Amino acid sequence: MLFRSLIYQNGELKSPWKPDALETVKNLVRSLLTTKKNLILHNAIFDCRVFVNWLGVNPLEFVFADTMLLAHTVYNEEGPLGLKPLAAELIDQNAALPQADVKASVAANGGTTTKTNFEMFKCDYKILGRYACYDAAYTIQLFRILYPKLKQNAKLETLWNEEVMPLLSVSYELNNNGCRINVPYFEKLRTDIQTNIDKIENELHSAIQAKLGNYELNKVLEEVKITERSALGRLLWERFGYYDADDKNQQEVILEIGRAHV
């Protein structure tokens, strides 16, 4: 947010910078990003893509920790990974309010706040600046909470040092360039897997049924009394003209109706 070239004020986009001031600020940020060796970011891949787009520098090699990956490593996919939900859970339950203020400001200035078209540039620059400051504060606080938890677990620390962080650069390239996939192959694989799952489920159901035998039928017969005057008894006599507990057709009727009464 520090080097935004335009702000939205009084219904117009304006530049808050004097001539050459923006470039001076951008040069300062470039220097900070490429000389500091311990950057703490949340969703570092996204941030670095923004830095490359705005400043022409990629500080990925200087990232010491990505708090989104840190949360993923510590909590093993349990719980939220987004900055605001994480902050709301671990730091401040009102962590989403600055973002709500941004959306309200954008809407008040006639902008949209959908995922596909979030016109953040229409937010009042003071509100936007406060939002950015909260993001930075939440990120460092998350690091101070999560990193000690990582250090307390030797296996997680090894995973972090040998796999999670080293793969950050690979993930960055994948996000930038994507990778080709054989769509028909994976569609067939999905179908084959589902077919196999269905087959296994059917085999399990058959095996369970063989073990249970007439357990369900006997349970129904225990709970539902069949007499000439009972509703079930009358139905059986009306449909079959007799009652025989060993008759397969009558067993199906007994189970179908009896289940609703057990």
C-alpha positions in Angstrom: 0.0 0.0 0.0 3.0 2.3 0.6 3.8 2.7 -3.0 0.3 3.0 -4.5 0.5 5.4 -7.3 -3.2 6.5 -7.1 -5.8 7.0 -4.4 -9.5 7.4 -4.7 -10.8 10.7 -3.2 -13.9 12.7 -3.7 -15.0 10.4 -6.5 -11.8 10.8 -8.5 -8.5 8.9 -8.8 -5.7 11.1 -7.8 -1.9 10.8 -7.3 -0.8 11.5 -3.7 2.9 11.8 -4.8 4.9 14.8 -5.9 7.0 14.5 -9.1 9.7 11.8 -8.6 8.5 11.0 -5.1 6.9 7.8 -6.0 10.0 6.4 -7.6 12.0 7.5 -4.6 9.7 5.5 -2.3 9.8 2.5 -4.7 13.6 2.5 -4.7 13.5 2.6 -0.9 11.2 -0.4 -0.8 13.3 -2.2 -3.3 16.4 -1.7 -1.2 14.6 -2.9 2.0 13.2 -6.0 0.2 16.5 -7.1 -1.2 18.9 -6.4 1.7 16.8 -7.6 4.7 17.5 -11.3 5.1 14.6 -12.3 7.4 11.4 -11.3 5.7 8.2 -12.6 7.4 5.3 -12.8 4.9 1.8 -14.3 4.9 1.2 -16.1 1.5 4.7 -15.1 0.3 4.1 -16.3 -3.2 1.3 -13.8 -3.8 3.3 -11.0 -2.1 6.4 -11.7 -4.2 4.4 -11.7 -7.4 3.0 -8.3 -6.4 6.6 -7.1 -5.7 7.8 -8.3 -9.1 4.9 -6.6 -10.8 5.2 -3.2 -9.0 8.9 -3.0 -8.2 10.7 -5.4 -10.6 12.3 -7.3 -7.8 11.7 -10.7 -6.3 12.6 -11.0 -2.6 11.6 -14.7 -2.4 15.1 -15.8 -1.5 15.1 -13.5 1.5 11.9 -14.9 3.0 12.6 -16.4 6.4 9.1 -17.6 7.1 5.7 -17.7 5.4 3.1 -17.6 8.2 0.5 -19.3 6.1 2.8 -22.3 5.5 3.8 -22.1 9.2 0.2 -22.5 10.2 -0.3 -25.3 7.7 2.8 -27.1 9.1 1.9 -26.6 12.8 -1.8 -27.4 12.6 -1.6 -30.0 9.8 -4.5 -28.5 7.8 -6.7 -28.2 10.9 -8.2 -24.8 11.2 -8.0 -21.7 8.9 -5.0 -20.6 6.9 -6.1 -17.1 5.8 -4.6 -14.2 7.6 -7.8 -12.7 9.0 -9.3 -16.1 10.1 -6.0 -17.1 11.7 -5.6 -13.7 13.4 -9.3 -13.9 14.7 -8.6 -17.3 16.2 -5.2 -16.7 17.7 -4.8 -12.9 18.2 -8.0 -10.8 18.1 -11.5 -12.0 17.5 -12.2 -8.7 15.7 -9.4 -9.2 13.2 -11.8 -9.1 10.3 -13.1 -5.6 11.1 -10.4 -3.6 9.1 -11.3 -5.6 6.0 -15.0 -4.9 6.7 -14.1 -1.2 6.9 -12.4 -1.4 3.5 -15.4 -3.1 1.9 -17.8 -0.5 3.4 -15.6 2.4 2.1 -15.4 0.8 -1.4 -19.2 0.4 -1.4 -19.8 3.9 -0.1 -17.6 5.2 -3.0 -19.7 3.3 -5.6 -17.3 0.3 -6.0 -17.9 -3.4 -6.0 -16.4 -5.9 -3.5 -17.0 -9.2 -5.2 -14.2 -11.8 -5.4 -14.0 -11.4 -9.1 -14.1 -7.6 -9.0 -12.9 -6.1 -5.8 -12.4 -2.4 -6.5 -10.1 -1.8 -3.6 -8.7 1.4 -5.2 -12.0 3.1 -4.4 -11.4 2.7 -0.7 -10.5 5.9 1.3 -6.7 5.8 1.5 -6.6 6.3 5.2 -8.8 3.3 5.8 -6.8 1.3 3.3 -3.6 2.4 5.1 -4.9 1.2 8.4 -6.0 -2.1 6.8 -2.4 -2.6 5.5 -0.9 -1.8 8.9 -3.2 -4.4 10.6 -2.1 -7.0 8.0 1.6 -6.4 8.8 0.9 -6.4 12.6 -1.1 -9.7 12.4 1.6 -11.3 10.3 4.4 -10.7 12.7 2.2 -11.7 15.7 1.3 -14.9 14.0 5.0 -15.6 13.5 5.7 -15.0 17.2 2.9 -17.4 18.2 3.5 -20.2 15.6 7.3 -20.3 15.2 7.9 -21.3 18.8 5.4 -24.1 18.5 7.3 -25.3 15.4 10.6 -25.2 17.4 9.1 -27.3 20.1 8.6 -30.2 17.7 11.8 -31.6 16.2 10.0 -33.6 13.5 8.0 -30.5 12.4 11.1 -28.4 12.4 12.9 -30.8 10.2 9.9 -30.9 7.8 9.9 -27.1 7.8 13.6 -26.7 7.1 14.0 -29.6 4.6 10.7 -29.6 2.7 8.3 -26.7 3.3 10.6 -23.7 2.9 12.9 -25.2 0.2 9.8 -25.9 -1.9 8.6 -22.3 -1.7 10.5 -21.3 -4.8 9.1 -24.3 -6.7 5.6 -23.3 -5.7 6.3 -19.8 -6.9 7.3 -21.0 -10.3 4.2 -23.3 -10.5 2.0 -20.3 -9.6 3.6 -18.2 -12.2 3.8 -20.7 -15.0 1.4 -23.5 -14.2 2.0 -27.0 -15.4 0.5 -29.1 -18.2 -1.8 -31.9 -17.1 -3.4 -34.7 -19.1 -7.1 -33.9 -18.4 -8.5 -37.1 -20.0 -6.2 -39.2 -18.0 -7.2 -37.7 -14.7 -10.9 -37.8 -15.6 -10.6 -41.5 -16.4 -8.6 -42.0 -13.2 -11.4 -40.3 -11.2 -13.9 -42.6 -12.8 -11.8 -45.7 -12.1 -11.2 -44.7 -8.5 -15.0 -44.2 -7.9 -15.8 -47.5 -9.6 -13.3 -49.2 -7.3 -14.7 -47.5 -4.2 -18.2 -48.6 -5.2 -17.0 -52.1 -5.6 -15.3 -52.2 -2.2 -18.4 -50.7 -0.6 -20.6 -53.3 -2.1 -18.3 -56.1 -1.0 -18.2 -54.7 2.5 -22.0 -54.4 2.6 -22.3 -58.0 1.4 -19.9 -59.3 4.0 -21.7 -57.4 6.8 -25.0 -58.7 5.6 -23.7 -62.2 5.6 -22.5 -61.8 9.2 -25.7 -60.1 10.4 -28.0 -62.6 8.8 -31.6 -61.8 9.7 -30.6 -59.6 12.7 -32.5 -56.5 11.4 -35.6 -58.6 10.6 -35.5 -60.2 14.0 -35.0 -56.9 15.7 -38.1 -55.5 13.9 -40.1 -58.6 14.8 -39.1 -58.1 18.4 -40.2 -54.5 18.5 -43.2 -54.6 16.3 -46.0 -56.9 17.4 -47.8 -58.5 14.4 -51.4 -59.5 15.2 -54.6 -59.7 13.2 -55.6 -56.3 14.7 -52.2 -54.6 14.2 -51.8 -52.3 11.2 -48.8 -54.3 10.0 -50.7 -57.6 10.5 -53.7 -56.3 8.6 -51.5 -55.2 5.7 -49.8 -58.5 5.4 -53.1 -60.4 5.5 -54.7 -58.0 2.9 -51.7 -58.3 0.6 -50.8 -62.0 1.0 -53.9 -63.6 2.6 -51.6 -65.2 5.2 -48.7 -64.4 7.5 -45.4 -66.4 7.3 -42.3 -65.0 9.0 -40.1 -67.1 6.6 -41.7 -65.7 3.5 -39.1 -63.5 1.7 -41.7 -61.2 0.2 -43.4 -60.7 3.6 -40.0 -60.1 5.2 -39.3 -57.2 2.8 -42.7 -55.6 3.7 -42.1 -56.2 7.4 -38.7 -54.5 7.2 -39.9 -51.6 5.0 -42.8 -50.8 7.4 -41.2 -52.0 10.6 -38.1 -49.7 10.3 -40.4 -46.7 10.7 -41.7 -48.0 14.0 -38.5 -49.2 15.6 
